[in-house]
Amino acid sequence: FLASYINVINELCKAAPQMVHVQNDQSATPIDLIQLYKANQKPNSKKYFQLDGLYKILSGTSVQIYLHKKKMWEVEGIAARSAKSRKGTFLARGLPGQNRTEGSSSLSSKSRSSFSSI
């Protein structure tokens, strides 16, 4: 019975991999359901091994989705940090013509006092 569905599920994972994370009305994903069915089988039974094969397909798909998203998050994070860094550097130098208040300068008070004596 399950053997005929393994190929179908494998093709579904290729066509719509995000389906492995879809939850039913009890918040269970296909991976959760497979684990529940597996728990009710004898460890050396044919059904157990078929369910384990399905679990490996679904969990492998889930890992691939995560790795893809992780790569996107890292690229977005690097871009965001780079933009923030560029913005922070520009603002730290101050805008042209910006009046700085006492204490906002990057010079220490000792350096300021030595410049005021010149």
N, C-alpha and C positions, 0 to 999 in steps of 0.2 A: 504493500500500500504506500508507504512513505518513499520507497525507492523511486516511484514514478514522479513524485513531487520534488525530489532533490534537484533535478535539472531545471524545472520550472522556477523554483526559488532562486537557484543560481542565476538564471537569466533575469529574473526580477531585480536581483541585487545589482546586476550590471546596468539595467535600464533605469532603475529608480533607487539608487542606493540609500537615499534618505529614508526610505520606508522602514528600515530597521529600527528607527528611533520613534516611529509613530506609536502612540499609546492608545489602548482601548479605553472603554469607560471606567475600568478599574485601575488605570494608569500602568498597565502592563505592556511592555513592548514584545515583539516577536521573540526576541532573545529570552525574555523572562518566561514566556509561555513554553518555549522549548526546554528550558531548565526545569520548569514545573513538571512537564511530561516525563523528562528524563529521570527525575527523582522518584517517579512511580514505577519505574521499570527495573527489572533485575539487571545488575551491572554487566552480565555476560550475554544478555539476550540480543537477538537480531535488532529489535526495535530500539534498544538502548544505543547500539552502534549507529543506526540510521539517524536517530535524534542527535547523537553526538556529531555526526557529519553535518547536519543542518546547523547545529550550534556553531561549528567551526566556520561555516560559510557566513552566517549572520554576524558573528563576532569579528571575523576578518574584515567584513564590509564596514562594520562600525569603526574599527581601528583605522581603516583607510580614510573614512570620512573625517575622523578626528585629525589625522596627520595632514590632510588637505586643509582643514580649517586652521590648524595650528600654523601651518606655513603662511596662510593668508593673514592671520593675526600678527605673526612676527613681522611680515612685510608692512602691514598697516602700522604696527607699533614702532617700527624703525622709522617710517616716514613721519609719524606723529612726533616722535622724540626729536627727530632731525629738525622738523619745522619749529617745535617748541624751543630747541636749542638756538636756532637761528634767530627767532623772535626774542628770546631771552638775552642773547648777546647784543642785539640791536638796542633793546631797551636799557640794558645795563650801561651802555655807553651814553645813553641819553639822546634825546632828539636835538637836532640843531636848533640853537636859540633857546633851549630849555633852561630856565633858571633853577639852579640847585639850591636847596636850603642847606644850612649848616648841618653837617653830620651826614649829608646824603652823598657827599663826594667820596670817591674811592680812596682819596688820600687820607692817611692817618692824621690825627690832630698834631702830632710832632712834625710831620711833613708840612702841614698847613702853616704851622707857626714859623717854620724855617723859611717858607716862601714869603710870609708876610713881613719878615724882617729885611727882605731884599729891597 
